[in-house]
């Protein structure tokens, strides 16, 4: 693997200065709230401690994508803090849990046998989460996406994204001889069907596109892929037939200026206010887009353009490209099909979701209402983002090297004895 030394210490120094400058205006205006102060001031030492642990305990040398993830998470915390201390506090807790999820997943995938053993349990757990969602969730914004747990909202479909990639990589690695994707096809279609029942068509689209990516990576059965595409087209036709409001979204695509008070309300405001920010922005908290519904979730990229400026906003999609480059390099040099599929498909899911978000709100694609990874307000989305990043960086931690050398020695001894 690519283990070149990355000067993460200096990168984090620059990032810390940026975060202090970003947090300072918010603290000066709302600094009387203890939770807001704790959210900001605890985040900076927490991210340093996180990287120090990765460097010292996991023997990680290249921490570039982790630094990028922390930078994006810090922007999310800044946006939440500019709204209220409650949002900032919840987002800070979500980031902390996300870092813990990252650490656990990197330990799990460090040993392929461990990942294979856990695969069926994770698949069953993912199905259970979706079933629980269907049973307990209440309709919110015309979807059955959210479960209330102790004052916090949980979106199970975000957590299932991690399981979707994990199960797919583990299953297809084990089936490399037969080149069959039938078992994973059943799991994938079950997840997509559950999302259709939840009316979360944007996430269903992300799952299906990711499934196709995984199937192509594994060079699977073309007939199974064709069957999945046919089923998806049939499902899409049924959605358009029985859910006419979805069709309205497609009808408004590229026509948002014809109905700025109706179907084009959000996108026309994003385009107007985002362009007013210029290169350096109006300042955090000074934008008008924050008064529009879903400004810090689905429309957060437009909010960054308006308040932080085009320079900062453009660095966000560049960050996702950094993830993609890292994933491709890891896949190219990977010692296992499992690592290659997990890394590329996890990054693919991030890119697909980011593209649907950014291009949807700017009217370059139909609006699907999905969140922007690492940036959008929401604990479930943050946990999912860090879990996916763990799969992108899999095999780069120190644990991954365990038992590799003994396994090679055993194979050499076996070959010599047969000779």
N, C-alpha and C positions, 0 to 999 in steps of 0.2 A: 504493500500500500504506500501511498504518498505520505511519507512521514517527515517531510522537510520542516525544519524549525520555522515556526511562524512567530514573529515578534509581538505576541499577544499582549505583553506587558505594556509596550508603548502604545499599541492600538487601544487598549483599555484606558490608558492615561488620557488620550485624546477624547475618547468616548465619555469619560467622567467629566471632563471640562465642558463638553457639549451638553451633558445632562444637567450639570449645575447651572449653566446659563439658561437652559430651557425651564428648569424647575423654579428658578429664582423669581421671575415675574409672578408666578402663581402663588408662591409663598408670601410674597410681599403684599398681595391683595387679599389672600385667604389664609395667611399663616397662623391665625388665631385658633384654628381647628387642629387639635392634637393628632387626630387620625390622619389628616393630610400631611402633616409634618413627618409623622412616623412612616407613612407610605413612601415618601420621597427619600428621606434620609436613611431608611433601612435598605432600600433597594440597591443603592450604590455599593455598600460593603457586602451585601448578599451576592451580587454578581461577581465581585472580586473573589469572594470565598469559593464560589462555585467553580470558577476557572482554576483557582489554586488547587482545589481538590482533584479536578480532572488531570491537572499537570502532575501532581505529586502521587496520587493514588492509582490512577489509571495509566500513568506514564504517557499521557497524550502530548504530542509535540505540535501538531497542527490544530490549533483552536480557532481557525479563521471563521468557520461557519457558526460556531457558538458565539463569537463576538458579534457577528451580524445579527443573530437571533436576539441577543441581549440589547442591541441597539434598537431593533424594531419593537421589542417589548417595552423599552423605555419610552418610546414615542407613544405607545398605547397608554402607558401610565400617565404621561403628560396630558394627553387628550382627556382622559378620565378625570384627572385632578382639576382641569380647567372647568369641569362641569360641577362636581361636588366632591366633598371628602368621602362620602359613602361609596361613590363609584371608584374613587382612587383606592380606598381601603380594600374593597372586594377584588379589584384588579390586581393589586399587589399580592394578595393572598393567592389568587389564581396563578400568578407568575411563579410564586414560590412552590406551589404544588406541581406546576408544570416542570420546573427544574428537577423536582424529585421524580416525576414520571420519566423524564429524560434519563436520569441516573439508573433507575430500575430497568428500563428497556435496554439500555446499552449493556447492562450486566446480563440480561436474558439472552440477547442475540450474540453475545460474545462467544457462546458455545452452540453450534448448530444442533447438536443432539438435545440440548435443553430446549431450544426453540421447537424442535419436532415433537418433543414430549408434551409441551404446553399447547400445541396447535389445536387439538380437539377441544380442550377446556376453554380456550379463548373464543373459538367459534361458537360453542354453546353459550358462553357468557354474552357474546354479541347478540345472538338471537334472543336471549333472555331480556337484555336491555331494550331491544326493539319491541318485544311483546309487552314489557312493563310500560313502555312509553304509550303504546296503543291503549292499554288498560287504564292508566292513571292520568294521562295528560288531558288538559282542557284546551279548547280551541283558543288560540292567541294569534291575532293577525291572520285568521283563516287557515292556520296550520295546527297540527297536534304535536308540536315539537318540544314542549317544555314541561318539566315536572318540578314542582316546588318541594324543596327539601330543607327544612330548618331555616327558612328565610332566604335561601339561595335558590336560584333557578338552574336546573340541570337540563342540558340538551343531549340526550343519549346518542343521537345520530352523529354528533361530533366525536364521541369516544369510539363509536363503532368504526369510524374511518381508520383508526389505528389498527383495530382488529382485522379490518378488511385487507389491508396491506400485509400484515403479519401472516395471516392465514393463507393468503394467496402465494406469498413467497415461499412459505414452508411447504405447502401442498405441492406446488409445481416443481420445487426442488426434488421432492421425493418421487415424483412421477416423471422424472427426466427420461427414463428409458422408453416408456410407452407414449410419451408426448401427448397424453390425454389431459384435458382440463375439465372433464365431466363433473367431478366432485366439486371443484371450485366453482364451476358454472352454477350448480345447484345452490351453493352458499351465496354467491353473488346475486342471483336472481331473487332469492329469498329476501336479502337486504333491500334490493331495489323495490320489490313488491311492497315491503313494509313501509318504505318511504313514500310510495304512491298513496298508501292508505292514510299516511300522516299528512298528505297533501304537500309534502316538501319536495316539489318537483325539481328545484334547483339542486338540492343535495343528491337526489336520485340521478340527475344528469351527471354530476361529478363522479358518483360511484360507477355508473355505466361506462363513462369515458376511461376511468382508471382501470376497470376490468378489461377493456379492449387493449389498453396499453400493456397490462400484465400478460395477457394472452399472446400478444404480438412478441413481447420480449421472450416468452418461452417457446415461440414457434409452435403453438398448439394446433389442435385439430381445426382446420379451416371450416369444416361443416358445423362444429360446435359454435364457432364465432359467428358464422352466418345465421345460425339458429338464434343466437342471442340478439343479433342486430334485427332480425325479423320480429322477434318478440318485443323489442324496444319500440320499433315502429308501430306495432299494433297497440302497445300501451300508450304511446304518444297520441295516436288517433283517438283512443277512448278518452283520454284526458281532454283533448280539444272538443270532443263531442259532449261530454258530461260536465265539463268545467269551463264554461264559456269565458270566464274572466281571464283565464290563461291565454285564450285566443286573442283577447283584447290587447294583452301585452305585446303579442307579435304584430298585431295590426298597428300599434303605436310606434313600432320600431322604425326609426328614421323619419318619424313624423311628430316628434315631441313638440315642435314649435307651432303645430296646428291646434294643439289642445293644451296650452300651458297651465290652465286652471284645472285640468282633469288628468288624463292618463299620462301626460307629459310633465306634470307638475314637478316631480322630484328631479328628473333629468335636466329639465330646462333651468332649474335653480342651481344645480351642480355646475352646469356649463357657464352660467352667468357669474356666479359668485367665485368659482375657481379661477376664472380668468382675471378677476379683479385683484387677486393676490399678488400678481407680478412675480418677479424672481425671488423676492425676500419676504413676501407675505405681509398681512396686516397686523400680525402679532397674535399670539395665542389668546383666545377668548374674545377677540375683536371681530370675528366674522359673523355674517348673517346666516350662513348655511346651518349653523348649529341650532337654529330655531326651526329647521325643517325636520319632519319625522324621520327617524333612523339615521340622523346625521353622524353619529359616532359608531354605527354598526355597518349598515350596507353602503352608506354614502361617505365613509370616513376618508377615502382618498381625495374626494373633492374638498373636504374640510381641511386637509393638509395643504392642498394647493392654495386655498384662500388665506389660511392663517399662518402657515409656515413658509409658503412660497414654493415656486416651481423647482428650485434647486433641491430642497429637502424632499419634496414629493417625488421627483424623478429618481432619487436614490432608492426609493422603496422597490420599484420593479427591478432596478439593477441588483438589489439584494437577492431577489428571487433568482435572477440569472446566475449569481454567485453560487447559490445552492445547486443549480442545475449543472454548472461546470464541475463542482465538487462531486456530485453524484455520478456523472459520466466518468470521471477519473477513477473513482472508487470501483465502479462496475468493470472498467477496463482491466484493472489490476487485481480484481477480487479473486480469492482462492476458492470461492464457492458460488454456485448458481443462486443459492439463497440470498447471499449478501448483494449480489448484482441486481436481482429482481427487487429486493426490498428497498435498496437505495434509490434506484431509478424510478420505481413506481411511486414511492413516497414523495419524491421531489416532483414527479409528474402530477400527483394530486394537488400539491401546493400550487404549481404553475397553472393548472386548469382552473382551480378555484380563484386564484388571483386574477386571471384573465377574465373570467366571467364577471367578477366584481368591477374591475377597472373599466373594461370595455362596455359592460352593461350600463353603468351609470353615466358614461360619456356617449352613449347611444351608438357605439360601434358594434354592439351585439344586443340582442333583446335582453331586457332587464330580468334577472333571475332571483335577485334578492338574497345572495349569499354573502358571507362575511369575508373580509380581507385578512388572510392569515397573519398572526402576530400583532396586527394593528387594531382591528375592530374591538370594541368593548364587548366583554363577555367572557366568563370564566371557562365555559366548555370549549369555546373556540381557542382560547389560550392553551388549555391542556392538550387539545388535539395538535396544535401547531408544534409544541415542544415534543410530543410523542412522535410525530412524523419526522422532526429533525433528528431524533435519536435513530430512526431507521435510515435516514439519509447518511448519517455518519457512522453506520454500523461497520464493524471490523476495524475501525481506526483506533479503538481503545486498547489499553494494555492487556485486558483480559482475553482479547481475541487471539493472542499469540499462544495461549496456554494449550498444551497438548498437540500443537501443530508439529513440532519437531519429533516427539516420540512417535506420532502416527506415521511420519515419513520414514523413520528408522525401522518400524515394524514392516512396512511395505518393502523396504530394501532387503531386510533379512529374509522375508518370504520369497522374494524374487531370486535371491542367491541360493536358497535351499532348493527351489524348484530347478534351478540351473544345474 
